[in-house]
Amino acid sequence: MTWFIKNCIEMQSVRQQYERFPYPPINALALPRRDQGKALQYERAVELARDKHLPKILPDNHLGIRILVAGCGTLEALVVAQMHPRAKEIVALDLSHRSITRLQRRIHWARSRDMLSLARLRGYRLPAVTTIEADVCEWQDSDGFDYILANNMLHHTEQPAVTLQHLVGMLKPDGVMRIVTYPAMSRFWLRQTSAWLRWHGLNADTPALKKRAVEVIEELPQPHPILSCFEAHSETANTAGLVDAFFHACEKPLSPLLWQQATEAAGLEWLGETQSQYSRAEFLPELMPVTSALPAWQQLQVLDDVLELTSNPVWWFCKRGDVKQVATNNKTIQSEEASAPDSSEFISEITSQQHKEWFLPSEVYWQLGQSLRQADCLLQQVSCCVEDLIETLRHEVGPRVARGGWELLGLTMGEYPTTELLQTQQPILKKSWQQLQAKLGESARIQYQQQSVPGNNLAQQIEWLQLYHGPLDCQIGPLVISK
Ligand SMILES: C[S@@+](CC[C@H](N)C(=O)[O-])C[C@H]1O[C@@H](n2cnc3c(N)ncnc32)[C@H](O)[C@@H]1O
């Protein structure tokens, strides 16, 4: 019941966001080029199946097929329609009324453009497009689809694995699915940037959001990975992009191994991936040939754990075999409550020694270390270790580079001391700082280098310190906690 209510609230917030900021944030009058979107073609799946030497299960081309574009936004379904002129029907579904209205308008203009162009004489036409305003999790279709696209939408639903299962239920046997999703751990710095902006009270309703965001980001010392991250993302150019990247109402990325679990449980068979060459599974064996013995999902997991999936994964599947059971494992990478350190000793020590100087483990170091430990477990299966991989990345790949050619410092694992990342202990959690506050009294505050730390209470001050100083050293301090 609690999950149901949470789901409804979250879904409502996602709808509101896309009513305000339809996606993609482009001119409402813009039409796609007629040859735009080859990467979305059904025929890509046919090629991948052929490359995998799968017995012929898919028709050679899209003639007469039904396609669902789930979470279609304002443009994608038109691009898909252009790329599939011989499809029987394209169903374009989205939660947001405004997105659907914009899409309908674009389709109408595209048809008018086609009527007036020579393409019509060559027999080119847009296929039938049915637009539907609905929550995909509640919508059903009984005729089945040959091809479903779920691009950049599953991670915006409360339970991505369950949404996937629901979509696969509408896929015909041997139907094809294309998923684009966020790399879970590789978006680490985006989440830190979001936390920094939110800490300063910024949100989707903030007036002059872009200007305020720049001001807040510039409070950080240089170089700082949050500054680099902000600079690296072209979304920061407008409010809609900023909201999508840093203030999304619901962002639930799953790690590659959880996606493996979810897709297998839904009865999907992996066909391949088509994102940038450097973010595909095979990039790992290119760096370290010994890792070619790991299955593709594990290679992807290692790359994500070391923050190297630099673009959103694009995965293709076909529906084969039996559906095993409903995939409910929706664990996200942020759930660390279960392994929280015992803070009672720390609290009683602070309470009894008020003027001592304290050094606290950096949350960033701890989280990056956790991720490295996970990668190490996988690499050990092929007698390899994560230290070797990081060393290779340092030499072969180096720091990220901005479009202008300059280095964006602090975004890669190789820029941090591996041993210290692996040795950093888990910091005490926010709720322990709240308990400490209750013991020390409302006025208790933290001083850092004899300066007061921003924040209205200990928990807020610690959050600020972790974001501001966290990436700069494995320990934060010296701190004095006074009444
Ligand atoms: C980031 S946009 C991606 C749009 C499009 N797929 C693309 O790649 O251009 C996510 C879209 O998914 C839609 N969406 C999110 N959750 C949904 C749900 N539960 N049911 C239907 N649409 C949903 C949003 O309204 C939004 O238009």
PDBQT file of the ligand as one rigid body, heavy atoms in Angstrom, charges set to zero:
ROOT
HETATM    1  C1  LIG A 501      13.496  11.858 -20.908  1.00  0.00    +0.000 C 
HETATM    2  S1  LIG A 501      11.972  11.830 -21.753  1.00  0.00    +0.000 S 
HETATM    3  C2  LIG A 501      12.381  10.788 -23.152  1.00  0.00    +0.000 C 
HETATM    4  C3  LIG A 501      11.502  11.037 -24.334  1.00  0.00    +0.000 C 
HETATM    5  C4  LIG A 501      11.829  10.166 -25.536  1.00  0.00    +0.000 C 
HETATM    6  N1  LIG A 501      11.750   8.767 -25.222  1.00  0.00    +0.000 N 
HETATM    7  C5  LIG A 501      13.190  10.498 -26.069  1.00  0.00    +0.000 C 
HETATM    8  O1  LIG A 501      14.151   9.754 -25.822  1.00  0.00    +0.000 OA
HETATM    9  O2  LIG A 501      13.305  11.542 -26.744  1.00  0.00    +0.000 OA
HETATM   10  C6  LIG A 501      10.972  10.746 -20.776  1.00  0.00    +0.000 C 
HETATM   11  C7  LIG A 501       9.531  10.714 -21.258  1.00  0.00    +0.000 C 
HETATM   12  O3  LIG A 501       8.894   9.602 -20.629  1.00  0.00    +0.000 OA
HETATM   13  C8  LIG A 501       7.607   9.998 -20.222  1.00  0.00    +0.000 C 
HETATM   14  N2  LIG A 501       7.211   9.144 -19.092  1.00  0.00    +0.000 N 
HETATM   15  C9  LIG A 501       7.813   9.033 -17.890  1.00  0.00    +0.000 A 
HETATM   16  N3  LIG A 501       7.167   8.142 -17.127  1.00  0.00    +0.000 NA
HETATM   17  C10 LIG A 501       6.146   7.669 -17.869  1.00  0.00    +0.000 A 
HETATM   18  C11 LIG A 501       5.118   6.732 -17.625  1.00  0.00    +0.000 A 
HETATM   19  N4  LIG A 501       5.018   6.102 -16.457  1.00  0.00    +0.000 N 
HETATM   20  N5  LIG A 501       4.227   6.499 -18.610  1.00  0.00    +0.000 NA
HETATM   21  C12 LIG A 501       4.321   7.148 -19.799  1.00  0.00    +0.000 A 
HETATM   22  N6  LIG A 501       5.263   8.041 -20.085  1.00  0.00    +0.000 NA
HETATM   23  C13 LIG A 501       6.169   8.306 -19.134  1.00  0.00    +0.000 A 
HETATM   24  C14 LIG A 501       7.755  11.470 -19.831  1.00  0.00    +0.000 C 
HETATM   25  O4  LIG A 501       6.517  12.165 -19.852  1.00  0.00    +0.000 OA
HETATM   26  C15 LIG A 501       8.749  11.942 -20.885  1.00  0.00    +0.000 C 
HETATM   27  O5  LIG A 501       8.114  12.474 -22.035  1.00  0.00    +0.000 OA
ENDROOT
TORSDOF 0
